[in-house]
Structure formats: C-alpha cells, structure tokens
Amino acid sequence: MEREINTTKILGDWIPRKVVKEFFGYGNTTMATFAEDYDIRKAKVGRRIFYSYSDVLRVIKNGIVD
C-alpha cells in the first residue's frame, strides 16, 4: 500500500523521519526522544531513518504528544 502526504510517499507502513520531524516541528534530539518515549518503531536504510506510520498515527490519535 502506498499513500502520499504532501508529495512524500509513505511506503507500506514507513514514513521518512524528515516528514515526521517537520510535522511536529521537532529538532533532531527531540525526534530521538519522541521515538523512544512513545515506542515508535524505526528502520534505518543507508543514511535515512524511517518511522512506523501506524505508530506515529497511534500517538496522534491517543493525543499523547506533549
């Protein structure tokens, strides 16, 4: 399944870290803490990091982002 958010492709259940970072307005350190604090699965491919779209969506739906 492939979805698109503002010309950024979400492949399967993975979304680029950059997109999540920009959406929340977080910096690099906050993104690392965010992923750890809310059990967001991540995958690294080369130099790029991807987050689980469903995990990020779960955090938003539950309204648990500070």
N, C-alpha and C positions, 0 to 999 in steps of 0.2 A: 504494500500500500504506500502510495506516495502522496503527500499533501504539500501545500505551498503556503508560506507565510511571507508576505512582502517580498516576493521573488526568491525567497530562501527555501530550498527543498528540504523537506523532512523525509528521510528515507526510513521506511518501516517505523520503528519507534525511536529513532535517533534524531536529535536536533543539534546543530553546531553550538558550542559553548558561547561563541560570539553573539549569537542571536539571543540566548537566554540572558547573557550579561547586559546587552543593550536594552532588552525588555524591562528588566528590573532596575537598570541604572546602577549596577554594581561594578566595583573595580575588581582587579584580579584576586586580591586577598579575600574580599567578601565572597566572591564566587566559590573559592575553595572551601570556605567555612560553610556557606549555604549548602553545598553538595554533601558535606559531611554531616551537618546538623540535621538535615531533613532526609537522609538516606537516599539521595539521588544517585542512581547508578550512572557510571560513566565509562566511556571506552576511548582509548587513545589510538589513533591511526596516524602514523607518521608523527607530525608535529601538531596535529589537530586533535582537540578533545570534543567529544560528543556526549550529550546528556540524554537520558531516557525521557522522551516526550511525555509518556504516561506518568512518570514520577513527578515531573515538573507540574503537570496538569493537576495531579492529586494535591500537591501543595497549594496551588491556587484555589482549587475547589473547596478545600478544607479551610481556607483563609488563615493559614498558619504562618504566613510570611510577615515578619516584623517590618 
